[in-house]
Amino acid sequence: MFLSPDAGTYMEASFSQAGLKKAHVHWELIVGSADSFLARWITLTYMVLHSHAVRLGLDPDGIGEIDTLADRIDAEVKAAGSQIVSRPQALGWARKAA
């Protein structure tokens, strides 16, 4: 089942429809320093999806050589001392109604 990116906004109703008690919902995101794995993880994820984007005609201009993208972004993040923030993730849990 595919969940929409705004799943957290209607998660409680979805849990109720599934016969579960009220959902406990949290939004989380990962914040990493220039030395964390996060920038490389995001870049490698993009690189995996790049060939599919090209097939769909969505090849962005200006990213340069795809094979060196992770190393270039990693170097820029470290040089700037940047923090990297992931996309928010909606997490929810509930106990099955008795």
The 8 nearest C-alpha neighbors of each residue, nearest first, counted from 0:
[[1, 2, 3, 6, 13, 4, 17, 10],
 [2, 0, 3, 4, 6, 5, 13, 10],
 [3, 1, 6, 0, 4, 5, 7, 10],
 [2, 4, 6, 5, 1, 7, 9, 0],
 [5, 3, 6, 2, 7, 88, 89, 87],
 [4, 6, 3, 7, 8, 9, 2, 89],
 [7, 5, 3, 8, 4, 9, 10, 2],
 [8, 6, 10, 89, 5, 9, 24, 90],
 [7, 9, 6, 5, 10, 11, 89, 12],
 [8, 10, 7, 12, 11, 6, 13, 5],
 [9, 11, 7, 13, 12, 6, 8, 14],
 [10, 12, 14, 22, 13, 9, 21, 15],
 [13, 11, 15, 14, 10, 9, 16, 21],
 [14, 12, 10, 16, 11, 15, 17, 9],
 [13, 15, 17, 11, 19, 12, 16, 10],
 [14, 16, 12, 18, 19, 17, 13, 11],
 [17, 15, 13, 18, 14, 12, 19, 11],
 [16, 18, 14, 15, 19, 13, 12, 20],
 [19, 17, 15, 16, 14, 96, 20, 95],
 [20, 18, 95, 15, 14, 96, 17, 94],
 [19, 21, 96, 93, 94, 95, 22, 15],
 [20, 22, 11, 93, 19, 15, 23, 14],
 [23, 21, 93, 11, 92, 24, 91, 20],
 [22, 24, 91, 92, 93, 21, 25, 11],
 [23, 25, 91, 90, 22, 92, 26, 89],
 [26, 24, 90, 89, 27, 91, 23, 7],
 [27, 25, 89, 88, 87, 90, 24, 28],
 [28, 26, 88, 87, 25, 89, 29, 90],
 [27, 29, 87, 85, 86, 88, 30, 84],
 [28, 30, 85, 84, 31, 27, 86, 87],
 [31, 29, 84, 83, 85, 28, 82, 32],
 [30, 32, 83, 35, 82, 37, 29, 84],
 [31, 33, 82, 35, 34, 83, 81, 30],
 [32, 34, 77, 81, 80, 76, 35, 82],
 [35, 33, 32, 36, 77, 31, 80, 76],
 [36, 34, 32, 31, 37, 33, 38, 39],
 [35, 37, 39, 38, 40, 34, 31, 33],
 [36, 38, 40, 39, 35, 31, 41, 83],
 [39, 37, 41, 40, 36, 42, 83, 73],
 [38, 40, 42, 37, 41, 36, 69, 43],
 [41, 39, 37, 43, 42, 38, 36, 44],
 [42, 40, 44, 38, 39, 43, 37, 45],
 [43, 41, 39, 45, 44, 40, 69, 38],
 [42, 44, 46, 40, 45, 41, 39, 47],
 [45, 43, 41, 47, 42, 46, 40, 48],
 [46, 44, 42, 48, 43, 47, 49, 41],
 [45, 47, 43, 49, 44, 48, 42, 65],
 [48, 46, 44, 45, 49, 43, 50, 51],
 [47, 49, 45, 51, 46, 50, 52, 44],
 [50, 48, 46, 52, 51, 47, 45, 53],
 [51, 49, 53, 52, 48, 54, 47, 46],
 [50, 52, 54, 53, 48, 49, 55, 47],
 [53, 51, 57, 49, 55, 50, 54, 58],
 [52, 54, 58, 56, 50, 55, 57, 51],
 [55, 53, 51, 52, 56, 50, 57, 58],
 [56, 54, 52, 53, 57, 51, 58, 50],
 [55, 57, 53, 54, 58, 52, 51, 59],
 [58, 56, 52, 53, 55, 59, 54, 51],
 [57, 59, 53, 56, 52, 60, 49, 55],
 [60, 58, 57, 61, 62, 53, 52, 56],
 [61, 59, 62, 58, 63, 57, 64, 53],
 [60, 62, 63, 59, 64, 58, 65, 68],
 [63, 61, 60, 64, 59, 65, 68, 58],
 [62, 64, 61, 65, 68, 60, 67, 66],
 [63, 65, 66, 67, 68, 62, 61, 71],
 [64, 66, 68, 67, 63, 46, 62, 69],
 [67, 65, 64, 68, 69, 46, 70, 63],
 [66, 68, 65, 70, 69, 64, 71, 63],
 [67, 69, 65, 71, 70, 66, 72, 64],
 [70, 68, 72, 42, 71, 67, 39, 73],
 [69, 71, 73, 67, 68, 72, 74, 39],
 [72, 70, 68, 74, 73, 69, 67, 75],
 [73, 71, 75, 69, 74, 70, 76, 68],
 [72, 74, 70, 76, 71, 75, 69, 77],
 [73, 75, 71, 77, 72, 76, 78, 70],
 [76, 74, 72, 78, 77, 73, 79, 71],
 [77, 75, 73, 79, 81, 74, 78, 33],
 [76, 78, 33, 80, 74, 79, 75, 73],
 [79, 77, 75, 76, 80, 74, 81, 33],
 [78, 80, 81, 76, 77, 75, 33, 74],
 [81, 79, 77, 33, 78, 76, 82, 32],
 [82, 80, 79, 76, 33, 83, 32, 77],
 [81, 83, 32, 31, 33, 84, 30, 80],
 [82, 84, 31, 30, 38, 32, 81, 37],
 [83, 85, 30, 29, 31, 82, 86, 28],
 [86, 84, 29, 28, 87, 30, 83, 37],
 [85, 87, 28, 88, 84, 29, 27, 30],
 [88, 86, 28, 27, 26, 85, 89, 29],
 [87, 89, 27, 26, 28, 90, 86, 7],
 [90, 88, 26, 7, 25, 27, 91, 87],
 [91, 89, 25, 24, 26, 88, 92, 7],
 [92, 90, 24, 23, 22, 25, 89, 93],
 [91, 93, 23, 22, 24, 90, 94, 14],
 [94, 92, 22, 20, 19, 23, 21, 95],
 [95, 93, 20, 96, 19, 92, 22, 21],
 [94, 96, 19, 20, 97, 93, 18, 17],
 [95, 97, 19, 20, 94, 18, 93, 21],
 [96, 95, 94, 19, 20, 18, 93, 21]]
